[in-house]
């Protein structure tokens, strides 16, 4: 059920801001020395810097275009203490990817597995996306459903006549996901892909194959409802992002004349929460401290370079922000506000 507008999310955000403001007042007052002697040269530098900053702010305020949303290239990759480039010795924890969720504990590519990865502190959750017969993007490790589901045994072999060879998949036999509708897929249950004690199997055959829409909903609710309440104790900035792999795009092109990249772009454009989650506030760097960073809200990966080039072009055709960002990157500028 969709939450009504102006519901619980807004008070959570306000309370968190108040708490941060109060804490900053406490921290600053606790660190304030009783008296400070400033050398004359340092004082002159401080005055000059402050003047330049005020001039910059005044100019921006007078600019009639200053209200237009600007792309901010944050510091995206955390430094480590042994990095030569880290001359200020700022410690930032490494990025953590919930690869296919928390797949040791719960079968991979299920909503509970992604949720557990979030609770364990992941910076990203990583779904592998494939397409059903009715062009719904779902998260499965392989185009063959038999690798991670009970499709062969379901209902005493109800789907066994669907097994076939595919030229696009090396003439291998399998229960191919693009032969099943989304509704049929919801009848199946997921199991651990790796057996023999390497992963915990106690949750096998309990959870369904999730859609991309459900994953976006899960991540949006986590970032807007949960994080404002619990924070990220071991992190220093940003919210959790989505690290998407488009799985075997060539297979869907050859076997069913379907473009995974276009399906992905269409779902991003149509999902009511995708813009807020992946394109808006989480990309902004305003107010970050020098030791903070933000993860990019959306990362796309593919083993096919032409798919990524195609996506780069199509993103710029659909969203103007990416035209501006591409120009920034081409100019070699790293941080822009």
N, C-alpha and C positions, 0 to 999 in steps of 0.2 A: 504494500500500500504506500502510495506516494505521500510524503510529508506535506502539509499545507505550508504556504509561504509564511515567512516571518514567524516560524515556530521555534523549536528549542535550540536550533543551531545558533541563532543570533545572540541569545543570552549567554551561551557558552563562550562565544568569542569575546563578548564584552567583559565577562568576568575574568577571562584569561588576561585581557589587556590591562584591566585594573590591577590584577595580581602582579603582573610584570612591572607595572608602574610603581606600585607600592614597594616591591622588592628592589627595584632600581634605586628608589629613594633610601631604603634601608642600607643597601650595599654601598651607595655613594657616601652616606653619612658615616658609616662605620669605617670607611677608609680615609676620611677627610682628616689631615693632620691639623694640629693646633696652630701652626704657623709655617709659612713657606717663604723661603728667600729665593727670588728668581734673579739670575744673573742678567745684567743689562742687555747683552747681546741676544740672549734667548728671549727676553721680553720684547725686543724689537722685532724678532722673527715672528713671535706670536701675534703681535699687533698687525704686521704686514699680512700674515696668512689670514687672520680674521677679516681684515679689510677686503682682501681678494674674494673671500668666501661670500661676504655680504654683497659685494658688487655682482657676483655671479647669481646669487639668489634674486636680487632685485631685477636683474636683466631677464631672468627666466620668468619672473612674475609678470613683467611688462609684456612679454611675448604672447600674442594672442593665440599661438599654437601650442602653448605650454600645457594645455589640458589634454592634448592628444596622447593616447597611451603610447609609451615608448618602449622599445625592446631593451631589456637589461641583460647584458652578458655577465652573469654572475661567475664567481669562482666555483667551478663545478666539481673539480676533482680535489678531494682532500689531500693536503700534503702529509708526508710522514716526517718524523724527526730526523731521519737520515737523508732526506732529499737535499741535494746541493742547492736547489733553487729556494729552499726554505730558509732564507737567511735570518728570519726572525724567530726560528725555532718554534713555530706554532704547531701544536699537536692537534691533528684532526683525525678522527678514527676512520679506518678504511670503509669504503662503501660495501654494503652487504646486499647480495641479490638472493631473493627467495626463488631459487631456480626450480621452476615447476611447482612452487610452493614449498612446504616443509616436508619434502618427499620421503625422508627417512621415517618420519613418524606416522604420516597419513598418506594414502595413495596419491600420487602426483596428479596435478591438473584437476583438482576438485576444490570447491569453494572452502570447505573446512581446512584443506591443506594451505591454501593461500592465506586464510585468516590466521592460522597458527604462525605462518611466516611473519605476518604483520606484528603479531603479539611478541614474537621473538626479536623484533627490532630491525627487520629488513628495510633497506632503503628503497628497494624495488621488489615487485612480484613479477615473475617471468612466465607468461603463458605462451604455448605454441599454438598458433591458430590454423585451423583447417576449415573446410566448408562442407556443409551437408548437401543433400540432394536438392533441398529447397533454398539453398544459398544463405543459410544461417552460419555465421562464424562461431565455431566452438573450439574448446581447448583440449587437444589430445596430442600425445607425443608422436603418434604415427598415423599415416593414412589408413592403416589396417587396424580395425577395431579389435581384432582378436589379440592384439599385443597387450592391451590394458583393460579389456572388458570381458563380460561373460556372454558375448554375442553368440558364440558357438553352442553353449549349453542352454541359452535362454528358452524357457517354456518348452523343454524337451526337444530342442532343435528347431524351433519355429523358423529361424532365419537361415538354416543351413543351405537352402537353395540359393542364397545370395552370394555364397563363396564363388570366386572366379579368379581368373588370371588377368593381369593388366599389363599391356605392352608398355605403358608409361611408367610402371614400377618394376621394370626388369622381368616381366612375365611371371612374377611371383603370385602365388595363390593368397587370397585374403578376403576379409569382409570389409570392403572399402567404404569409407565414411560417406563418400558422395553417392552411394547407392541407398542411403538411409535418410529419411526426413528427420527434422528436429523432433517431431512427436514420437517417432519410433526410437530415436536415440534416448529419449527420456525413460524408456522401458528398461534400459540396460544399467548395470552397476559396474563400478570401476574397482580394479584390484591393483596390487603392487606389481609393477613391471619387473622389478628385480627380486628374485626369489632366493631360497637357500639360506635364509637367516640374515642376509645383508640389509634388509629393511624390515620394519615391524609390519606384520600382516594382520594384526588384530582388527583393523578397520576395513578389510577387504569386503567388497560387495555390499557396502552400506551407502555409498554416495554416487550421485549421478554425474554425467558429463556436463560441465557448465558452458553456457554461451558467453561470448564476449560481452554482451550487454550485461549479464549478471556479474561478470568480473568488474566492469566499470562501476556498477552500482555498489558492489562490495567496497571497492577502493574509495569511492566518493564518500560513502557513509563513514568509513574509517577516518578519513582525513577531516571531515567536517563535524562529526559527532563524537568520535572517540578521542582523537589526538588533543583537541582543545581541553579535554578533561584530565587526561593522564600524562600528556606531554611526552617527550622522548628523552628519558634521563641520560642516556649515553650518547645523544646526538647534539649537534650544535646549530641546527638550522634546517628549514625546509620541511616538506611533507613527503610521504611515500609516493614513488612514481611507478609507472608501468613500463616494463621492459619486454616488448612484444617481438616474437619471432614469427614470421610468415613461413609456414612449414611446407616445403616441397611445392612451391608455386608452379614449377614446370609440370608437375604431375596433373594439377587441375587444369592447366592450359591444354595439355595433350589428351587427357582422358575425358574431360567434360567441357572443354572450351570455356572455362571460367577463370576470371582474373581475381586472384586473392587480393591483390593490391587495390583494385577498384571496390571490391566488397568492403575492405577495411576502411577506405576513405568514405564510402557511403554511410557506414555505420557510425563513424566519427561525426559526420555532418548531421546525422539524424538523431543521435542520442541526446536527450535533453540535458544530461549532466556532463557530457564529454568536454564541452567547451570550457566550463567552469573548472573541471578537474585538470585538464591537460594543456589549456592554452592561456588562461587568464592569470589569476592572482598568484599562482604558485611559480610563475616564471619571473616575477618581479623581485628585485633585490633591494628595494628601498628599505632603509633602516637596519640593514645587516651590519653587525660589528665586524671588525677587521679579522676576527678569528672564526667567523661563521661562513657557512657555504650553503648552497641549495643544490639539490640534485635536479637535473632536467626532468620535467614531469613525464615526458614520453620519449622512449628510445626504441627505434625500430632496428631489427636485425634480420638478415637473410643470408643464406649461403649463395645466393644468386645476385651478382653485382648489378645486373641490368634491372632487377626489381627495385633496388634501392635508388638507382638513377631515375627510374620512372616515377617513384614516389616523390623524390625531390622536386621533379617538374610539376607533378600534380598538386602537391601541397602549395606551391607558389600560385598555381592557377586558382585554387579554391580559397586560400586565406592570404590576405594582403600582408599580414605580419611576416610571413616567411619570405616574401620578396625583399622586404627591408632587412631582415636578418641575413639573407644570403648576400646582400650587398655589403653588410657589415663584415661578415666573415671573409669575403673576397678582398676587402681592403686591409685585412691583417689585424684589425682592431679586436682586442680580447674583451675589454670591459667598456661598456657604453651605458650612460644613463640619460 
